[in-house]
Amino acid sequence: MSRIRVAHPRARRVYGQNLLADPGAVRRVADAAAVGRRDLVVEVGAGRGALTAELVRRAGRVIAYEVDPGLAAALPRVPGLTVRVGDFLAADAPGEAFAVVGNIPYALTSGVVGWCLDAPGLTSATLLTQLEYARKRTGDYGRWSRLTIRTWPQFDWALAGRVPRGAFRPVPGVDGGILRLSRRPQPLVEAGRLGEYRRIVDLGFAGVGGSLHASLCRRYPAARVAGAFRALRLSAATPVGLVWPEQWLTLFRLLSRR
């Protein structure tokens, strides 16, 4: 099961898969996932089964999705592994706690991340994406995206490693990044106020008024916005992408106080 085979040409062409061909990279992804014998793991895009084999060795149960019938048929049937031929994005989430792990087709990254964020039982997602995507979503460039800020109260976003492009077959044009999403045991914003928090974030990123400060003044008293910025030592000219998640949480508490 652990032997790595060269990707089938049709699978590469039709499904856009860049399969892991480096055992060390497979182990790094599995290490980042940090799954144990009591865990249920859902794998996105099993391919030839290199990562699948490592997950089966570590986890209690693995449900492996593979859209290519030929690749799925080649996956061995072993205890603890369920192979499902089909589109992961069209699948229902398990009705129990589970983790997602996968070396995902880069073109499907947004869809897979969205599926994971929407799944009530998801505890974590460890996804091998384009390095640039993982860096942008985790603030590694010094800037933060709206999706990250919007979901920060419920999920921690972290860059858990880098996989060089030479670890894949066929070799893609860019390196991979291990993106790790972890659901927080206790949300940083009360469940009943998450909608209000997200509306503030959406307003701030909308660019109405030309700056974050001006955008927030469209909904909140200017004096209150100015006071919040002073408390955080933020300039009124600070670009929205440079405001850290923790600062957004403080902005929310200061602006929405009752």
ChimeraX attribute file (.defattr): number of C-alpha atoms within 10 A of each C-alpha:
attribute: neighborCount
match mode: 1-to-1
recipient: residues
	/A:1	16
	/A:2	13
	/A:3	10
	/A:4	15
	/A:5	14
	/A:6	12
	/A:7	19
	/A:8	16
	/A:9	11
	/A:10	12
	/A:11	18
	/A:12	14
	/A:13	9
	/A:14	9
	/A:15	14
	/A:16	15
	/A:17	24
	/A:18	21
	/A:19	29
	/A:20	28
	/A:21	22
	/A:22	16
	/A:23	15
	/A:24	12
	/A:25	18
	/A:26	20
	/A:27	15
	/A:28	15
	/A:29	27
	/A:30	20
	/A:31	15
	/A:32	18
	/A:33	25
	/A:34	14
	/A:35	20
	/A:36	15
	/A:37	12
	/A:38	10
	/A:39	17
	/A:40	22
	/A:41	30
	/A:42	25
	/A:43	25
	/A:44	23
	/A:45	28
	/A:46	28
	/A:47	29
	/A:48	27
	/A:49	24
	/A:50	22
	/A:51	28
	/A:52	29
	/A:53	20
	/A:54	18
	/A:55	32
	/A:56	22
	/A:57	15
	/A:58	19
	/A:59	19
	/A:60	17
	/A:61	21
	/A:62	26
	/A:63	21
	/A:64	28
	/A:65	23
	/A:66	24
	/A:67	18
	/A:68	18
	/A:69	12
	/A:70	15
	/A:71	18
	/A:72	21
	/A:73	14
	/A:74	12
	/A:75	21
	/A:76	14
	/A:77	11
	/A:78	11
	/A:79	10
	/A:80	14
	/A:81	20
	/A:82	16
	/A:83	19
	/A:84	17
	/A:85	18
	/A:86	16
	/A:87	13
	/A:88	20
	/A:89	16
	/A:90	8
	/A:91	11
	/A:92	9
	/A:93	18
	/A:94	16
	/A:95	10
	/A:96	10
	/A:97	15
	/A:98	22
	/A:99	23
	/A:100	24
	/A:101	29
	/A:102	26
	/A:103	25
	/A:104	22
	/A:105	18
	/A:106	17
	/A:107	13
	/A:108	12
	/A:109	17
	/A:110	12
	/A:111	12
	/A:112	21
	/A:113	16
	/A:114	12
	/A:115	17
	/A:116	20
	/A:117	20
	/A:118	11
	/A:119	15
	/A:120	14
	/A:121	16
	/A:122	23
	/A:123	20
	/A:124	24
	/A:125	27
	/A:126	26
	/A:127	27
	/A:128	27
	/A:129	25
	/A:130	24
	/A:131	20
	/A:132	14
	/A:133	18
	/A:134	24
	/A:135	21
	/A:136	16
	/A:137	20
	/A:138	22
	/A:139	19
	/A:140	13
	/A:141	11
	/A:142	12
	/A:143	16
	/A:144	20
	/A:145	18
	/A:146	18
	/A:147	13
	/A:148	17
	/A:149	27
	/A:150	20
	/A:151	19
	/A:152	20
	/A:153	23
	/A:154	20
	/A:155	22
	/A:156	16
	/A:157	20
	/A:158	18
	/A:159	21
	/A:160	20
	/A:161	17
	/A:162	20
	/A:163	23
	/A:164	15
	/A:165	19
	/A:166	16
	/A:167	20
	/A:168	20
	/A:169	18
	/A:170	19
	/A:171	15
	/A:172	17
	/A:173	9
	/A:174	13
	/A:175	18
	/A:176	25
	/A:177	24
	/A:178	27
	/A:179	29
	/A:180	24
	/A:181	26
	/A:182	19
	/A:183	20
	/A:184	14
	/A:185	9
	/A:186	11
	/A:187	14
	/A:188	14
	/A:189	17
	/A:190	12
	/A:191	11
	/A:192	8
	/A:193	10
	/A:194	17
	/A:195	13
	/A:196	13
	/A:197	22
	/A:198	18
	/A:199	13
	/A:200	22
	/A:201	23
	/A:202	16
	/A:203	16
	/A:204	25
	/A:205	19
	/A:206	16
	/A:207	16
	/A:208	15
	/A:209	13
	/A:210	12
	/A:211	18
	/A:212	22
	/A:213	24
	/A:214	18
	/A:215	21
	/A:216	25
	/A:217	19
	/A:218	13
	/A:219	12
	/A:220	14
	/A:221	11
	/A:222	14
	/A:223	10
	/A:224	15
	/A:225	21
	/A:226	16
	/A:227	14
	/A:228	20
	/A:229	19
	/A:230	12
	/A:231	13
	/A:232	13
	/A:233	10
	/A:234	16
	/A:235	11
	/A:236	14
	/A:237	11
	/A:238	13
	/A:239	17
	/A:240	21
	/A:241	17
	/A:242	15
	/A:243	19
	/A:244	15
	/A:245	20
	/A:246	13
	/A:247	18
	/A:248	21
	/A:249	17
	/A:250	15
	/A:251	23
	/A:252	19
	/A:253	14
	/A:254	16
	/A:255	17
	/A:256	14
	/A:257	7
	/A:258	5
